[in-house]
């Protein structure tokens, strides 16, 4: 029963066979009578398939797809909750990463309810944006060319970050991360901030382009070894690709040398910090994934006893209005992913690969489709109970891509400033209790990254469920 039902959401599964097995189990376990189970089993498998592929479906829409009345649908939801294999089917379905990576962890913390009911709560995730500048000019980046924070802002900014680190509750070791905005490693006081956070029990991940991750930087900022992980954004696999993307010549060679040296140093020092890569699969360049495996193998050769820990693969469908791949692109990318999996398994067997939302769908053989939030589906109240970002000036931003200096329109998404007289908790509470809103304008969706889009889609789903009278079961899985 377990395998047949738990895999019923996958494209090559047999829903009828799963319903047959499930029917027997429902009767044996005493959940339903034989007569009741006859019709219910098929509906339950269909429910799993709906939410395994489309997690943000409102309950009322799912009910209509099943063609059952409200009392019958309520009974189906009750039975679904009593069969663990059905829940596994949803979590392991084509869109299962939405559930396991984001939705269910946030549900466990109760932050969706806080946002939905406009209750003040300390943010579940706090992004620290400490970088005063960046050495790259990436063509895809929303940053205003040449924009930076004044050098004079560093001292007060780092003092503010220190106070903020002391303010964040310690019940979640992963409550903070460092990113940008601008490149964090351009801040010469980053090491002491990392050590301060580690001393309070936090596991900070640093998002960096690694251009400044030199041995000299590590010597000057010894506290960087207290990071939980260094996550390097990789912008190509050659100097030419880097120059085309970042506008900086010979950058790839320097980044590669820095990563190799970091590998050797953490091995020699026996440091626990993890090292990984973020790599975006650009349209038509899926075959480059095999070259990525070769690059990882070269990094691992620098310290065979401490190989690269993880790689995060993401897709770029930003130029497609519907977020979908064409049939040809889909087939090409699926073939490339299969080849990548096989080569990575043999070349770097300990490597953890995170395929994210849409690429995970492709690895199961299903169509890849990203959540697409537009201004008309953005939430003016946003979700500060879930996540905020704080820049070097102490400005608190609602969305992850808004925290760039001088970015037109981004100041509308700053809800206050952390300062010696104002804590982050106070900034969030004032915005929420005052009924603060930011009416979305055309193009504002670009202030949101993938996480913000997923959170927004979930809140819209929950709001629809409550409005339709399903408040006690809102969101399907909890």
LUMTILUM-460598 format. One line per 3 residues: number of its first residue (from 1); for each residue z, y, x of C-alpha. Coordinates in nm, 4 decimals. Example, Ala and Ser with C-alpha at 12.3 -4.5 7.8 and 13.67 -1.06 7.14 Angstrom:
BEGIN
1	0.7800,-0.4500,1.2300; 0.7140,-0.1060,1.3670 .
***
This chain:
BEGIN
1	0.0000,0.0000,0.0000; 0.1036,0.2467,0.2708; -0.2254,0.2642,0.4607 .
4	-0.4535,0.2534,0.1569; -0.2742,0.5298,-0.0319; -0.1725,0.7401,0.2700 .
7	-0.5377,0.7597,0.3809; -0.6856,0.8263,0.0360; -0.7668,1.1898,0.1205 .
10	-0.9964,1.1087,0.4119; -1.3736,1.1318,0.3583; -1.4415,0.7626,0.4261 .
13	-1.1596,0.6349,0.2011; -1.2040,0.4515,-0.1299; -1.0201,0.6467,-0.4048 .
16	-1.0647,0.3668,-0.6577; -0.9090,0.1104,-0.4236; -0.6220,0.3496,-0.3479 .
19	-0.5625,0.3997,-0.7219; -0.5537,0.0247,-0.7741; -0.2959,-0.0290,-0.5031 .
22	-0.0949,0.2702,-0.6227; -0.0909,0.1439,-0.9813; 0.0726,-0.1799,-0.8726 .
25	0.3309,0.0040,-0.6614; 0.4202,0.2471,-0.9416; 0.5008,-0.0426,-1.1723 .
28	0.6819,-0.2481,-0.9069; 0.8992,0.0482,-0.8042; 0.9844,0.1198,-1.1658 .
31	0.8293,0.4684,-1.1649; 0.6011,0.3943,-1.4634; 0.5238,0.1187,-1.7074 .
34	0.2030,-0.0774,-1.6662; 0.0387,0.1160,-1.9487; 0.1425,0.4529,-1.8041 .
37	0.0417,0.3601,-1.4486; -0.3094,0.2622,-1.5581; -0.4176,0.6223,-1.6114 .
40	-0.1689,0.7977,-1.3869; -0.2683,0.6252,-1.0618; -0.6173,0.7752,-1.0601 .
43	-0.4834,1.1225,-1.1408; -0.2267,1.0991,-0.8599; -0.4922,1.0027,-0.6055 .
46	-0.7068,1.2922,-0.7258; -0.4118,1.5280,-0.6839; -0.3626,1.4111,-0.3276 .
49	-0.7316,1.4617,-0.2554; -0.7294,1.8107,-0.4078; -0.4354,1.9307,-0.2006 .
52	-0.5348,1.7390,0.1113; -0.8575,1.9399,0.1172; -0.7614,2.2685,-0.0532 .
55	-0.3904,2.3434,0.0040; -0.3973,2.6829,-0.1680; -0.5167,2.5566,-0.5074 .
58	-0.2997,2.6970,-0.7899; -0.1331,2.4282,-0.9980; -0.3012,2.5420,-1.3182 .
61	-0.6442,2.5040,-1.1584; -0.5540,2.1518,-1.0417; -0.4336,2.0676,-1.3940 .
64	-0.7658,2.1776,-1.5399; -0.9556,1.9722,-1.2842; -0.7600,1.6642,-1.3933 .
67	-0.8157,1.7460,-1.7607; -0.4577,1.6791,-1.8704; -0.2175,1.8847,-2.0815 .
70	0.0837,2.0609,-1.9358; 0.3502,1.8007,-2.0236; 0.1360,1.5218,-1.8750 .
73	0.0694,1.7282,-1.5629; 0.4407,1.7949,-1.5201; 0.5102,1.4202,-1.5353 .
76	0.2404,1.3581,-1.2743; 0.4027,1.6095,-1.0409; 0.7396,1.4394,-1.0879 .
79	0.5950,1.0969,-1.0031; 0.3976,1.2350,-0.7079; 0.7208,1.3631,-0.5543 .
82	0.8712,1.0132,-0.5696; 0.5919,0.8436,-0.3730; 0.6146,0.9271,0.0015 .
85	0.2714,0.7790,0.0745; 0.1080,1.0372,-0.1520; 0.2788,1.3184,0.0366 .
88	0.1619,1.1622,0.3648; -0.1923,1.1530,0.2276; -0.1830,1.5288,0.1700 .
91	-0.0251,1.6068,0.5081; -0.2777,1.3844,0.6886; -0.5764,1.5026,0.4892 .
94	-0.8664,1.7138,0.6178; -0.6633,2.0337,0.5718; -0.3316,1.8774,0.6630 .
97	-0.2687,2.1165,0.9522; -0.2199,2.3982,0.7035; 0.0707,2.1983,0.5615 .
100	0.2279,2.0591,0.8782; 0.1697,2.3502,1.1183; 0.2537,2.6410,0.8901 .
103	0.3310,2.5972,0.5203; 0.6018,2.3311,0.5225; 0.7951,2.4733,0.8228 .
106	0.8036,2.8109,0.6472; 0.9056,2.6472,0.3197; 1.1997,2.4811,0.4938 .
109	1.3213,2.8235,0.6063; 1.2931,2.9718,0.2546; 1.0957,3.2738,0.3751 .
112	0.8206,3.2411,0.1152; 1.0720,3.2881,-0.1652; 1.2148,3.5928,0.0081 .
115	0.8684,3.7495,0.0315; 0.7695,3.6451,-0.3191; 1.0822,3.7909,-0.4794 .
118	1.0990,4.0970,-0.2505; 1.4338,4.0081,-0.0979; 1.5200,4.1540,0.2441 .
121	1.5419,3.8895,0.5157; 1.5281,3.8951,0.8918; 1.1726,3.7991,0.9951 .
124	1.1126,3.4302,1.0594; 0.8861,3.5221,1.3537; 0.9096,3.8275,1.5782 .
127	0.6240,3.9096,1.8116; 0.7124,4.1207,2.1135; 0.4145,4.3262,2.2383 .
130	0.5392,4.4588,2.5756; 0.2099,4.5233,2.7572; 0.1331,4.8875,2.8427 .
133	-0.2329,4.8211,2.9332; -0.5008,4.5547,2.9759; -0.7486,4.4918,3.2547 .
136	-1.0125,4.3401,3.0230; -1.2525,4.4991,2.7743; -1.3273,4.1988,2.5547 .
139	-1.6139,4.2603,2.3132; -1.4359,4.0797,2.0269; -1.1065,4.2643,2.0722 .
142	-1.0124,4.5345,1.8200; -0.8479,4.7379,2.0963; -0.9708,5.0944,2.1408 .
145	-1.1442,5.1071,2.4797; -0.9172,5.2662,2.7373; -0.6183,5.2908,2.5036 .
148	-0.2839,5.2283,2.6687; 0.0806,5.3285,2.6526; 0.2105,5.5950,2.8878 .
151	0.3897,5.4653,3.1972; 0.6861,5.6796,3.0956; 0.7336,5.4576,2.7863 .
154	0.8223,5.1514,2.9933; 1.1913,5.2170,3.0635; 1.2859,5.3026,2.7048 .
157	1.0547,5.0328,2.5701; 1.2112,4.7581,2.7787; 1.5589,4.8786,2.6848 .
160	1.4532,4.8581,2.3197; 1.3178,4.5047,2.3692; 1.6440,4.4001,2.5335 .
163	1.8405,4.5245,2.2325; 1.5972,4.3526,1.9969; 1.6346,4.0227,2.1823 .
166	2.0110,4.0578,2.1375; 1.9632,4.1238,1.7637; 1.7491,3.8211,1.6738 .
169	1.9588,3.5415,1.5177; 1.9881,3.2352,1.7417; 1.9498,2.9699,1.4704 .
172	1.5814,2.9203,1.5582; 1.4963,2.8920,1.9314; 1.1294,2.9657,1.8572 .
175	1.1885,3.2860,1.6587; 1.0208,3.5081,1.9213; 0.7065,3.5088,2.1309 .
178	0.5413,3.7568,2.3696; 0.1830,3.8639,2.3194; -0.0262,4.1723,2.2441 .
181	-0.1617,4.4132,2.1728; -0.2232,4.4627,2.5396; -0.1671,4.2229,2.8298 .
184	0.2086,4.1432,2.8563; 0.1987,4.0792,3.2326; 0.1126,4.4458,3.2945 .
187	0.4779,4.5186,3.2137; 0.6746,4.5040,3.5438; 1.0006,4.4453,3.3558 .
190	0.8891,4.1335,3.1705; 1.0875,3.8865,3.3835; 1.4343,4.0216,3.2987 .
193	1.3437,4.0248,2.9280; 1.2374,3.6615,2.9418; 1.5582,3.5637,3.1208 .
196	1.7643,3.7573,2.8665; 1.6005,3.5681,2.5817; 1.6417,3.2323,2.7575 .
199	2.0101,3.3036,2.8168; 2.0474,3.3387,2.4382; 1.8779,3.0030,2.3838 .
202	1.5286,3.1219,2.2902; 1.2150,2.9347,2.3953; 0.9649,3.2116,2.4540 .
205	0.5924,3.1474,2.4699; 0.3891,3.4031,2.6636; 0.0322,3.4652,2.5476 .
208	-0.1619,3.5992,2.8446; -0.5064,3.6256,2.9993; -0.3435,3.5064,3.3284 .
211	-0.5350,3.7602,3.5382; -0.2023,3.8981,3.6628; -0.0289,3.5579,3.6798 .
214	-0.0319,3.5764,4.0579; 0.2155,3.4363,4.3064; 0.3227,3.7902,4.3841 .
217	0.3958,3.8576,4.0152; 0.6048,3.5412,3.9981; 0.7968,3.6417,4.3102 .
220	0.8683,3.9892,4.1724; 0.9514,3.8640,3.8245; 1.1391,3.5418,3.8839 .
223	1.2585,3.5453,3.5230; 0.9111,3.4368,3.4118; 1.0085,3.0842,3.5144 .
226	1.2500,3.0907,3.2199; 0.9581,3.0891,2.9768; 0.9199,2.7888,2.7506 .
229	0.5412,2.8027,2.7776; 0.2545,3.0040,2.9214; -0.0448,3.0005,2.6872 .
232	-0.3571,3.1305,2.8596; -0.6500,3.2628,2.6595; -0.9628,3.1284,2.8299 .
235	-1.2701,3.3483,2.7809; -1.5304,3.1237,2.9385; -1.5842,2.8681,3.2102 .
238	-1.7685,3.0736,3.4687; -1.7643,3.4215,3.6192; -2.0799,3.5103,3.4258 .
241	-1.9250,3.4087,3.0932; -1.6108,3.6044,3.1728; -1.8093,3.9120,3.2739 .
244	-2.0075,3.8966,2.9503; -1.6916,3.8624,2.7403; -1.4320,4.0708,2.9265 .
247	-1.6447,4.3198,3.1168; -1.4761,4.2270,3.4448; -1.6600,4.0645,3.7354 .
250	-1.5197,3.7626,3.9197; -1.2396,3.7340,3.6642; -1.2841,3.3636,3.5983 .
253	-1.2403,3.2734,3.9644; -0.9185,3.4704,3.9828; -0.7779,3.3249,3.6598 .
256	-0.8597,2.9726,3.7738; -0.6942,3.0312,4.1127; -0.3859,3.1743,3.9402 .
259	-0.3554,2.8726,3.7113; -0.3974,2.6265,3.9979; -0.1324,2.8092,4.1981 .
262	0.0984,2.8153,3.8971; 0.0523,2.4396,3.8639; 0.1517,2.3834,4.2256 .
265	0.4457,2.6235,4.2152; 0.6027,2.4815,3.9009; 0.5698,2.1338,4.0531 .
268	0.7275,2.2400,4.3822; 1.0089,2.4242,4.2023; 1.0464,2.1531,3.9381 .
271	1.0293,2.4126,3.6619; 1.0213,2.3050,3.2961; 0.7836,2.5767,3.1731 .
274	0.4769,2.4341,2.9991; 0.1228,2.5466,3.0709; -0.1631,2.5417,2.8241 .
277	-0.4924,2.6984,2.7258; -0.6344,2.8673,2.4178; -1.0099,2.8106,2.3928 .
280	-1.2396,2.9410,2.1201; -1.5440,2.7298,2.0416; -1.8194,2.9861,1.9907 .
283	-2.1111,2.9153,1.7547; -2.3742,2.6962,1.9160; -2.1591,2.6227,2.2208 .
286	-1.9795,2.3061,2.1202; -2.1233,2.1201,2.4191; -1.9212,2.3433,2.6477 .
289	-1.6177,2.1417,2.5401; -1.7162,1.8748,2.7923; -1.7129,2.1412,3.0640 .
292	-1.3676,2.2413,2.9438; -1.2459,1.8875,3.0163; -1.3880,1.9161,3.3698 .
295	-1.2049,2.2470,3.4125; -0.8783,2.0874,3.2968; -0.9317,1.8009,3.5419 .
298	-0.9702,2.0525,3.8261; -0.6456,2.2250,3.7268; -0.4682,1.8901,3.7145 .
301	-0.5903,1.8042,4.0614; -0.3892,2.0994,4.1942; -0.0661,1.9245,4.0853 .
304	-0.1287,1.5653,3.9738; 0.2395,1.5145,3.8899; 0.2435,1.8174,3.6546 .
307	-0.0835,1.8143,3.4575; -0.1754,2.0741,3.1972; 0.0447,2.0296,2.8909 .
310	-0.1729,2.1399,2.6009; -0.4956,2.2979,2.4872; -0.5497,2.4751,2.1577 .
313	-0.9037,2.4726,2.0240; -1.0076,2.7289,1.7678; -1.3338,2.8136,1.5936 .
316	-1.5092,3.1464,1.5536; -1.6743,3.1828,1.2149; -1.6174,3.5569,1.2057 .
319	-1.9855,3.6295,1.1517; -2.0095,3.4049,0.8450; -1.9127,3.5725,0.5161 .
322	-1.8089,3.2440,0.3532; -1.6353,3.0957,0.6585; -1.8584,2.7874,0.6504 .
325	-2.0767,2.6172,0.9084; -2.4380,2.5340,0.8380; -2.5231,2.1645,0.8128 .
328	-2.6853,2.1644,1.1583; -2.3935,2.3469,1.3200; -2.1480,2.1142,1.1504 .
331	-2.3232,1.8030,1.2811; -2.3530,1.9490,1.6314; -1.9873,2.0513,1.6462 .
334	-1.8646,1.7177,1.5085; -2.0630,1.5366,1.7777; -1.9230,1.7691,2.0448 .
337	-1.5656,1.7185,1.9235; -1.6042,1.3417,1.9314; -1.7381,1.3573,2.2875 .
340	-1.4543,1.5925,2.3851; -1.1901,1.3587,2.2405; -1.3271,1.0606,2.4271 .
343	-1.3595,1.2406,2.7594; -1.0204,1.4129,2.7321; -0.8491,1.0828,2.6499 .
346	-0.9817,0.9228,2.9680; -0.9640,1.2263,3.1989; -0.6383,1.3892,3.0842 .
349	-0.4488,1.1232,2.8845; -0.1234,1.3207,2.8594; -0.2921,1.6364,2.7268 .
352	-0.1870,1.7463,2.3784; -0.4806,1.8899,2.1824; -0.4240,2.1132,1.8809 .
355	-0.7425,2.1466,1.6759; -0.6013,2.4005,1.4342; -0.7009,2.4254,1.0715 .
358	-1.0789,2.3994,1.0403; -1.1547,2.1947,1.3515; -0.8994,1.9386,1.2384 .
361	-1.1043,1.9039,0.9201; -1.4142,1.8367,1.1261; -1.2425,1.5659,1.3290 .
364	-1.1791,1.3790,1.0024; -1.5431,1.4082,0.9010; -1.4840,1.6746,0.6346 .
367	-1.6426,2.0178,0.6011; -1.4721,2.2937,0.7938; -1.3726,2.5998,0.5960 .
370	-1.1327,2.8749,0.6919; -0.9118,3.0753,0.4600; -1.0863,3.4061,0.3959 .
373	-0.8589,3.6877,0.2820; -1.0361,4.0092,0.1818; -0.8959,4.3506,0.0849 .
376	-0.8942,4.2514,-0.2820; -0.6721,3.9496,-0.2056; -0.4474,4.1187,0.0501 .
379	-0.0906,4.1832,-0.0614; 0.0181,4.5509,-0.0424; 0.3778,4.4323,0.0123 .
382	0.2628,4.2071,0.3019; 0.5248,3.9607,0.4329; 0.7763,4.1168,0.6778 .
385	1.0271,3.8454,0.5836; 0.7864,3.5996,0.7461; 0.6610,3.7867,1.0521 .
388	0.6497,4.1260,1.2201; 0.5294,4.2553,1.5545; 0.7030,4.5202,1.7678 .
391	0.5193,4.7230,2.0322; 0.6425,4.9059,2.3414; 0.7346,5.2132,2.1381 .
394	0.9414,5.0101,1.8947; 0.6876,5.0449,1.6127; 0.7080,4.7519,1.3696 .
397	0.3726,4.6220,1.2428; 0.3103,4.4009,0.9404; 0.0096,4.2171,1.0859 .
400	-0.0559,4.0666,1.4272; -0.3841,4.2435,1.4978; -0.2520,4.5884,1.4049 .
403	-0.0278,4.6378,1.7097; -0.2833,4.8120,1.9309; -0.2393,5.1750,2.0442 .
406	-0.4812,5.4180,1.8847; -0.6424,5.1640,1.6529; -0.7841,5.3552,1.3531 .
409	-0.5949,5.2769,1.0355; -0.3363,5.0556,1.2047; -0.0616,5.3162,1.1765 .
412	-0.0603,5.2510,0.7998; 0.0751,4.9040,0.8777; 0.3649,5.0308,1.0855 .
415	0.6749,5.0261,0.8631; 0.9229,5.1961,1.0926; 1.0502,5.2115,1.4479 .
418	1.3254,5.0188,1.6260; 1.5350,5.2658,1.8225; 1.8891,5.3064,1.9584 .
421	1.9947,5.4078,1.6068; 1.7803,5.1681,1.4028; 1.7677,4.7886,1.4193 .
424	1.4753,4.5680,1.3229; 1.6769,4.4327,1.0295; 1.7208,4.7881,0.9008 .
427	1.3488,4.8656,0.9334; 1.2554,4.5576,0.7297; 1.5279,4.6124,0.4704 .
430	1.4237,4.9756,0.4118; 1.0606,4.8796,0.3623; 1.1419,4.5979,0.1210 .
433	1.4169,4.7628,-0.0850; 1.2254,5.0907,-0.1170; 0.9309,4.9053,-0.2697 .
436	0.7148,4.9829,0.0322; 0.3446,4.9021,-0.0020; 0.0254,4.9526,0.1977 .
439	-0.2778,4.9677,-0.0336; -0.5508,4.7734,0.1506; -0.8706,4.9515,0.2471 .
442	-1.2111,4.8128,0.3374; -1.1915,4.6313,0.6714; -0.8115,4.5973,0.6701 .
445	-0.8436,4.2177,0.6730; -0.9274,4.2452,1.0435; -0.5680,4.3473,1.1097 .
448	-0.4727,3.9909,1.0084; -0.4973,3.6900,1.2368; -0.5225,3.3300,1.1145 .
451	-0.1468,3.3007,1.0603; -0.1358,3.6176,0.8486; -0.4277,3.4929,0.6394 .
454	-0.2608,3.1575,0.5737; 0.0701,3.3198,0.4773; -0.1111,3.5599,0.2428 .
457	-0.3070,3.2772,0.0800; 0.0160,3.0815,0.0250; 0.1961,3.3769,-0.1314 .
460	-0.1005,3.4407,-0.3626; -0.0899,3.0739,-0.4646; 0.2840,3.0838,-0.5306 .
463	0.2524,3.4021,-0.7329; -0.0200,3.2444,-0.9473; 0.1934,2.9321,-1.0047 .
466	0.4921,3.1404,-1.1160; 0.2750,3.3498,-1.3473; 0.1329,3.0305,-1.5000 .
469	0.4786,2.8966,-1.5795; 0.5146,2.6533,-1.2883; 0.7910,2.8375,-1.1005 .
472	1.0021,2.5237,-1.0552; 0.7117,2.3405,-0.8922; 0.5274,2.6319,-0.7291 .
475	0.3126,2.5535,-0.4278; 0.2795,2.1783,-0.4973; 0.4473,2.0548,-0.1753 .
478	0.7764,2.2077,-0.0685 .
***
